[in-house]
Amino acid sequence: MSTTDFQFARKNMVDHQIRCCKVLDAATLDLVESMPRENFVPEHVKSLAYMEGHVPLACNQEMLSPLQEAAILSHLALNSSDRVLEIGTGSGFLTAMLSMQAQEVISCEIHEPLAEIAHTHLQQHGADNATVITVNALDEEAIMALPEMQQPFDAIILAASLPEVPLHLKSMLKNGGKIISFVGQNPVVSLVLEIKSDPTWQKVSIFETLLQQMEGAPEKRQFVF
């Protein structure tokens, strides 16, 4: 596909996959339409860059769908002063878009090869305010020991599904901050927005979707009687 073909596919994606699903925030639509998603997709599947589905990545991972990415950006409504934590970097596409709206993005990726790929993509697109760290973010001891985690975040994104958001990640959010996550297990996964308002949380379910499980969750101990 030529550059023009990709530009046409990108506009088509915005008009027929995102806008029609009631993601109407102008800043989000402009950002998604300006970002060359094909540059973050493996070479052998570039033709799938703008389909409404999950593009396969290395390490048996997958990209979020365009609608999922746009919904995350729209509901976070980031400010230029925000500090953002992303769990699940993938190829770095959502990371790059987050970096264009926030002051700083720290992204955690459990797979070293993917972290390296994402780092290269971010460098190529000038996202010098985004840092990729190879760590299992579901390992509380490992992530809490990192110097980048010693200051609270304005927003946290979990880019794969979990039964619930771990408490150690919730503790890293500022009061008034937002967590957006995929809660559940296929075939029923919900994209959920939670807003911290001590001592309570506001919770909004955005839509139901499909998404693979996040890797790295600690195994639950089972008692044998």
Secondary structure as UniProt FT lines:
FT   HELIX           3..13
FT   HELIX           14..18
FT   HELIX           19..21
FT   HELIX           26..34
FT   HELIX           37..40
FT   HELIX           43..48
FT   TURN            49..50
FT   HELIX           58..60
FT   HELIX           66..76
FT   TURN            80..81
FT   STRAND          83..87
FT   TURN            90..91
FT   HELIX           93..101
FT   STRAND          104..109
FT   HELIX           112..124
FT   TURN            125..126
FT   TURN            128..129
FT   STRAND          130..134
FT   TURN            137..138
FT   HELIX           140..144
FT   HELIX           147..149
FT   STRAND          153..162
FT   HELIX           167..170
FT   TURN            171..172
FT   STRAND          173..185
FT   TURN            186..187
FT   STRAND          188..197
FT   TURN            198..199
FT   STRAND          200..209
//
